[in-house]
Amino acid sequence: MSEKSTDRVIEILDEINAIPRQSGHLELIHPWLMDWGRSRGFKVETDKALNVLIKVPGTPGYENAAVIVLQGHMDMVCEKRPDVEHDFQKDPVISWRDGDWLRAKGTSLGADNAIALALFFDLVTDPDAEYPPLELLITSDEETGLVGAQNLQPGFLKGSVLMNLDSEEEGVFTIGCAGGMDTNLYLPVAYEAVPEGYEFRRLVISGLEGGHSGVEIHVGKANANVLLVRALRELSDAVPELRIGKLEGGTAHNAIPREAHAVVAVPSEKIGNLEKALMDFTSVVKLEIEVVEKNFTAGLETVNSIGSAKVSEAGLFAPLDAGRLIDALRLIPHGVKAMSMELEGVVDTSMNFAVLRTEGTQVKVLTNRRSAVMSRGADFSETMFALTRLYGGSYETGNHYPPWEPKSSSDVLDRGKRIWKQLFGEEPEVEVTHAGLECGAIGSRFPGLDMISFGPTILQPHSPDERMHIPSVGRVRTFFRELLKSYKG
């Protein structure tokens, strides 16, 4: 593939990135996609879940070929560095080239999954391209639980083959994935006034890499929520007078938390003790995680207000409630629970301690559980329910999606393996991923679809360090087009 062709794909990606598309805020990207298809003469449909379907006729010689579904999602995980001013509901994502890598300026890049849309649009606007009749299925709110895919209306698709371009390693074909479920835990807390002579600080955990809680849950990245509650327990033990309030951490169910913070207060004469205890904590944790986390920091910042209240007027958690709360939060698991018994090196079941929020008289925790075996996943979730019952709180399940079970026989996989070998002289890798893919949800609504997932190399998605390997875009583009050409009727 020529450099010019790669540039064209990236130009389309940048055009998509100019439209805000944060999950849950699709009011700009949805009409833009509809207009994109209609303005080029294609038939465009949508449904109640805001999925978009662009129907593209086959090129000459392919009119009688079977319909192929090309699928990607319109939303993105919106992460930014603390020092970056960026409103994801208004501002464009700006990319820049770092050698062979495409990055964004202080934010997540959104190549997950704008690159799929860019490859689709590049294909169907190229007068020299050859392909069968296509259905471009662009789903909504994938990043918040495969919402669009799970609410596809019956009869929306006519194709018998689906190519999902939401995998993130060139030369790897995905043929199955884990299922998952969100759980919200609600832990009640009482407040008491802070005695005179106390000074307030904000305990801040920051500098962690974060990342995708599916594909990176096993690599040892630290979780800011986990470290925050660990720090609070150790600081409370070192300074028994410590008071705690307003815990905040994490941003999304599928992102490993990079930052978290809590308001704390101690008597003025104990500030030095608190600082010393935090230094000790930081030194120990750095030794534990330095192989993976190079930039971890834990610090204390001066606090002038808590929400709309001055600190002199604020109440913090009652000491007894605070102690029980921290103990409960310490028991919330994060990381790998079980490895696959069938596939070496593949995670079977995991939990992401994703979001921590203080909402009035309760602390809310969002966890995301993934599992390739639904019964094992359900049992793992039950541990969260049991913990909440013991604490005296409540819980509710949120978005959940089924696993995508690999087929023993797949024509699209066989074609893909043959064509990749012909093009690049090597066998592609075939995998089942621990990340959630929409193929499972779509396949449960349209049984019989022959499905495959692939894409260019994207590292550290769902974080400001997200980057896409530009040369891999060219190779995937070439393969993608040759695969479609193989379906000539």
N, C-alpha and C positions, 0 to 999 in steps of 0.2 A: 504494500500500500504506500502511495506517495505521501510525502510530508504535507502536501497541499490538501489531500483528502482528510488527513488527521486534523489539520487546522480547521477544516470545515465542520467536523464533528464538534470540536471544542468551541467554535463560534456559536453553534446552535446551543450547546450546553450553557454558554454565557448568556445567551438570549433567554433561556429558561430561568437562569439564576437571577435575572433582572426582575423577575416577578416574585414577590413574597409568597412563600408556600409553606409556612410553619404548620405542622400538624394541628388540626382543629381550626385553622384559619385559612380556608381555601377560597375565600370570596373573590380573590383576584386571579389565582391560577386557574380555577375551574372555567370561568368564562373565557379566559385567554386561550385555553386548550380547545374549547368549543369553536372559537373564532378561527384559530389556526387551521383546523380541519375544514371548516366551511369555506374559508377564503380560498382554499385550494381545490374546491370543487368536490370534496369528499362528503359522503353522507355521515352525519354525526348524531349520536344518540347519547342520552344520559339517563340515570335512574335516581331513585329517591336517596340513595347513598352517595350521590355525586360522582359515581364512576362515569368515565367518559369512554365511549366506543367510537372509533373512527374506522369506517369501512372503506377499504382501498381495493379497487378492481385489480385483477392480475394483469401483468404486462402481456403484450402480444405473444402468443404461443402457450400461455399459461391460463387462458380463460376457463378451461375445463378442469383445472387442477383443484384438489381439495383445499378448503379454506384453512389457513394457518392463523392461530392467535399469537400475537406478539404482546407480551405483558410486562408492564412496569408500574411504578406508583408515582404519584404527583407530589407528595409531601416530603419533607425532610426533617431530620432531627436538628434543632437549632441550638448550638453550643458556641460560646465565645469566651475569650480570655477575660479575666476580671478587669483589666485596664482598657478594654476595647469598648467604645461606645457604638452600639449597633442595635437598631430596632428591627427585629426580624419580621415584623408586620408591615414595615414601611421601606426598609433599606434593601438595596440589591446586595447579593453576595458577589464579591469581586475576586476573581481568580488571578493568579500569577504563576509564572513558570519558574521552577527551581530545578534547572537542568532537565532531566527526564521526567520530572514530577510536576503535576498541577496541584497547587495549594490555594487556599483562600487567605485573605488578609485578616487574621485574628479570629476567624470563625470557622465552623464546620463548612466544608466545601459543598455538600449536597450532591456530590457525584453519585452518592446513594440517595436517589436513584435517577437523577437527571441524565446520567450517561445513557440509560436505557432509552429514554425519550429522544435524546439527541441522535442515537443510532437509528431509531425508527424514522425520525423526520429526515435525516440524511438520506436514508434509503428511498423513501417514497417521493422525494423531490429531486432525485437524480434521474435524468432522462435516459441514462445508459444502464440503469439497474434492471435486473430481471427477477421476478418473484411471482408466486401464485396469489390468488385473492387473499387479502389480509384483513384481520380484525385487530386494530391497535387498541388493546384494553389498558386504559390508564386508571388505576384504582386510587381511591381516596383513603387518607388517614391510615396508611399501612403501619406507620411507625408507632401508633398508639394502640395497636392490637389487631392489625389486619381488618380494620372496620369495613372498608369498602368491599374487599374480597368476601367477607363473611355475610354481606348483605346484597350480593348480586341477585338480581331478580331472575326467576325462571325464564328460560328462553332467550336470555340476553346474548348468549354466544351461539354461533353455528359451527365453529371450527372443531376439528377432531384432534388437532395437534396444538400444543401450547409450548412456546418458548419464552421462558422467564429470564430477563436479563438483569437479575438482582443478586447474582453471585459475585464474589469479589477476589477471585484468584484466577488469572489467565491460565488456560490449559487444564482447568479442573471443571468437570461436569458434575453437577449436583443432581441426584435422583431421589432424594428423600430428606426429610427434616423432622426436627422435634416439634411437638405441640407445646402449648404454653397457657398460662393463666395468671392474671393479676389478682392480688388480694389486698384489700384495704383493711388495716387494723386501726381501731379507735380506742385509745387508752386514756381514760379520764384522769384529770389532775385537779387538785385544789390549790388555791393561792393563799399566801400570807404576806403581810407587809414586811418589808425589810427593816431591821432595827437601825437606829441611828448609828452613824460612824462607819457604815459600810461603804466601800467603793465598788463601782461597777466596771466590768470589763467584758469584752466580747472575745471568747475563745474561738479562734479561727484555724481550721484545718484546710490547707490549700497546697497547690503545686503538684497534685497527683495527675497522672496521665489520663485516667478515665478510659473510655472506649466502649465497644459493643459488648453487651452482656451475654450475647450468644456465642459469637466467634472468638471472644477473648476471655471468657470466664475462667479458663483453665490456666492462664499464663502467669498468674500470681499478682496481677495488678491490685493495688490497695484500694479499699473502699472508704471514702471520707466519712460516711455515716458510721461505719464500724469503728474507725479510729476516734471519732468524736466521742462516742459513748464510752469507749475504753478510757480515753483521757479523762472524762468526767468522773468515772469510777476511781481512777488512780489519784486524781486531784482531791476528790472527796476524802479518800483515805488519808492523804497527806495533810489536808487542811480540813478538819471536821466541821469548821464553821462555814464552809463553802455553801452558798445558796445558788440555785440553778433555775433558769427559765428560758423560754423561747428557743427551742431547738429547730434548726433549719438545715436541710442538706439535700443534694441531688436535684435532678431536673426532669428525668423521664424514666419510664419503666424499663426501657431497654438500653440505658446508658449507665455504666458503672460510675458512681458519684465521684467527682473530682474535688469538690469543695463542700464544707459543712461548717456550721458555727452555732454557738450557744451563748446566751447572756449569762454571766456569772457575777457573783458579788461576794466579797470577804471584808472583814474588818480592816480598816486602814493599816493597822500594825501587822496584818498578815499578808499584805501584798507581796512582800519579799519571799515569804514561804511559798506562795502560789507560783511566783515566777520560777523559783528554784525547782519546785515539783514538776512544772511544765518542761523545764530544761532537761530534767532527768528522763521524763517520758519521751521527749523528742529524741534524745540520744539513743535510747534503747530501740525505738521504732525505726530510726534511720538504719541501724545495723541490721534489723530484720528484713527491710524491704529495699535496701540500696541497690541490689542487683537489677531490680525492675524500675523502681521509683527514684530517679536521680534528683528531683526538685522538691521533695516533700518538705513542708514547713508547718509548724504549729506555733501560733503567737497569740498575744493578748493585745487588744486594742481598747482605747478609752471609749466609753459609751456615754452619750449625752441624752439619748432618748430611747425609749422602747416603743416602737410604733408611734402613736400620737401622744404618749405620756412621757413626762419628764422622769428621769430615773429616780428622783427624790420622791415621786408619787407612785412608783411602780411596785406592784407585788410580784414576787417570784413564787415558784412552786413551794408548797408546804414541805418542810424537810422530810417528813415521813413519806409523802407521795413521791418526792424527787428520788429518794433512795430506791423505792420500789420500781419506779419508772425506769431508772437507769439499769437496774438488774434485769428487768423484762427486755429492754432493748438490747442488752448484752447477749440475750439468748436467741435473738433473731439470726438465723444462719445466713451466710453469704458464701457463694462459691460452689464447687462441685460436690454433689452428694453421692453420685454413683457414675462409674464408667460403664460403657457398653460391654456386655458379655459376648456379643457377636462380632463387633468391629473393633479391632485393636486401636487404641489411642483416641477413640471417639467418646465424648462426654454423653452420658445417657440422661442424667438428671442434675439440675442445678437450681440455685436460688440467687436472685439479685436483690439485696437490701437497697431499694432504688431511691425512694424519696422519703424524707422526714420533714414534717411540718407541724407547727403549733397553731391550733385553731381554737381560740377561746379556752374553754375548760377541757380540752382534750388534745392529745398529741396523735397525729395521723401518720401512719406508716404505710407506704406502698411497696409491696414485694412483687416480684415477677418470677414465677416458677416455670421452668422448661423441662420437658421429659419426652423421650421417644416412646416410653411405655406409659400409657395413660394411668394405669392403676398405681404404678410406682410414683408418678407425679402427684396423684390425688392423695396418696398416703403422706407424702412430704408436705403437702399443703395442710393436711390435718394437724401437723405439729404446730403450725401457726395458729390454727383455731384453738387448739388445746392451751397454748400459751396465753392467748387472749382471754379465754374463759377463766383461767386461773387468776389472771390479773383483775378480772371484773370488768373487762371491756367488751367491745363488740367487733364484728367483722362482716365484710361482705365481699363476694367475689365480683370481679370485673370482667374485662374482655378475656375470652379464652378462644383458642383455636386448635384444630385437630392436627395431629402429625401427618406428614406426607410419607406414606409407606412405599418403599421402592418396589417396582415391578420386576419380576424375574425375566420378563421379555419386553423389550421396548425398541420399536423400529427407529424412533428419532434418536435414541442413544446409539444404536448400531450405525446409523448414517453419520452421526456426529463423530464417532470414534474413527470411522473410515476416512472421512474428509479431513479431520485434523491431522491424521497420520500422513495423508497424501500431501497436504500443504506444508507441514513443518517437520516431517520426518521422525516424529516421535509419538508415542502413545499418550493420550491424555489421561489424567488421573480421574477416577470416578469415586465420588464420595457421598456419604450421608452427613448432613451438617446439623450441628446443635442449634444453629440460629433458626428462627422461624421464617419460613417463606410462604408466600401466598398460594403456592401450588397446592398445599394441603387443603386450605379453605376452598379454593376454586374447584379442586378435584372432588371434594365432598358434595358440591352442588351440581357438578357436571361429570358424573361418573363415566369412565371410559376414555377420558382425555389421555393422550400419550404426551407426557410432559418431560421437559429437561430445563435446567437452569445453568446459565454460564454468564461470564462477563469479564471485563478487564480487571487488572489488579488495583484494588483500593485498600490502603492501609489506614488503620485507626479511624474507621468511620464512627460517627456519633461523638466526635471530639474536635477541638480546634486544630488538632494535628492531622486531621483527615487529608489524605493526598492520593492522587491517582497517577498510575504509571502511564505516561503518554505513549511510549512505543507499544504497550499492550493493547491500547485502544485500536491501533492500526491492525494488529494481527487478529483481534476479535472481530473487527469490522469485516476483514477479508473472509474469515471463517463463516461468520453469520450470513453473508451474502451467498457463499458457495453452498451452505446448508439449505438455504431457501431455494436456490436454483435446482437442487436435486429433486424437488417435488414437482417438476414439470409433468403435466398430465399427458 
